[in-house]
Amino acid sequence: MPEVRIVGAAEVPYTRHPADDVSTESLLADAFVRVLADAGIERSAVDGLGVASFMLPPDRAIDLAWKIGVRARWLMDDGNGGVSGIQLLQHAARAIESGDATTIVLLSGDHFDAGGFRQMVDRYNIVTEQYLAKIPTGGPNPLFAMITRKQMDERGLTREDYGRLVVAQRRWATLNPGAVYRSPLTLQEYLDAPAVAEPLHRLDCVPVVSGADALVVSGSGDGVKIRALRSLYNYDGQRGDGLRSGIAEIADDLWRDAGVGPEDVDVISVYDDYPAMAIAQLDDLGLVPDGDIAGFLEHRVEEERLPVNTSGGQLSAGQAGCAGGMIGLVEAFAQLTGRAGGRQVENARLAVVTGYGMVLYRYGGCANAVVLEAP
Amino acid sequence: MSLSIPVCAACGEATFPRLFLCPSCAGTTWRYEPVERGHVEGSTVNARDGVHVGLVRVALGPLVVARIEGPAQVGDEVALDQDGLVPVARPI
């Protein structure tokens, strides 16, 4: 059975103000060209294509395959937002192991115009369209505001605690030329940002950007290894309170498959649509063994500079739609191959990356996680 | 004035919103029960438009996302209604 490796990664720089001729498909095509160059392979070597995008329809992966000239033996569409990157990676790895394809390019990205983002938010799924958009919730902010408030009450957290994570991610973003927000941020500036829906303020919400990410997965060559990968979808039928993600239920299997524990990883990328959910995933992964989240944020994240979301994460680098499901993988690849520039974590050998999302009604119904190992 | 809640005809499990198969027993037949009261378990206000959004626990069990007509605190009892499919809660 071929040994699967991630042999290339690329990102089309995120921007809040793309040029007039930028489209979702042009960003995905740009990501394709960049990732071929990064992996050092010719287009003709690519025999599989996976695409994650909210805004690509009515086009699908096959339309893009035609426009970028890929003749594929394996093809996959995945619009599952925050879990799409790891989901594509899971299926691509299995396809290579089973011999369906040898070299697969995974692309994810989105471009929103003003009306496009509102439409995506209001028509996120049928339940949103029927039950939430007409409240109107105006998107997921009030839902996650209420989850954040409940997390504050149950775990004894304050806005300052969330601010420690946001400020720490911004500190990493200052070292990432690709992040849209890279000026240093103080805790006071975080606290003073205007309210969006209490207790969420502006810097708890991701900036919407245009951009794309890409990976090359191959059965030959040297690259980043997949130690373990687990997924769980519709883990609780939306019958819980949303404070525990599905990560909590796959974590034991993930660490056992990987043969390491949460304390062994050098780089951590958790899906950060909101600080509360990033914190929930850190807890679900087992990184807060004593349950003291406030202490973890103050000592491990702030003082010891635990490498969490070292690209700046979506909170500072931006959320380019479905690319938010791949940004953590691309950053982990950069760190594990020693190419993370000024934010390089020394001797980074192991990384854990999570995906979370697809709000079904009150909170995200999807979760996955992967442990990656340096070449 | 009430909110219509789907209840599985086979096992009595209440859900919101409506699903196709009952999460508990896989039943496919639903009846609808009116619920007039609930308790607020969460609330916030969208700063942009001033809309109050809340989580309301209805007596049959489900936690629904509602438009709250006026400020409400966790623990408050509210009267339930619906605007089309959308749950609406009024502080009592």
Interface residues (C-beta under 8 A of the other chain):
Chain A: V127 Q130 Y131 L132 K134 I135 P136 T137 G138 N141 P142 L143 A145 M146 I147 R149 K150 P194 A195 V196 A197 E198 P199 L200 G237 R239 D241 Y361 R362
Chain B: P17 P23 G42 S43 T44 V45 N46 A47 R48 D49 V51 V53 G54 L55 L63 V65 A66 R67 D83 G84 L85 V86 P87
